[in-house]
């Protein structure tokens, strides 16, 4: 009887540990996805800023685009 209870307890604890590990992997992947999205947004903003600066430079060089 005691052996059965210990065996069931061990199985339950292993399942809990497995669920915790799965949750941790899930959270780490989600963090990687968020980090990559942020990196892409920053890159996109930087290229937008570069394009605006280039347009201002060309416009000012051309005398206001006339």
Secondary structure, DSSP 8 states (H G I E B T S, - for coil): -HHHHHHHHHHHHHHHHHHHHHHHHHHHHHHHHHHHHHHHHHHHHHHHHHHHHHHHHHHHHTTTT-
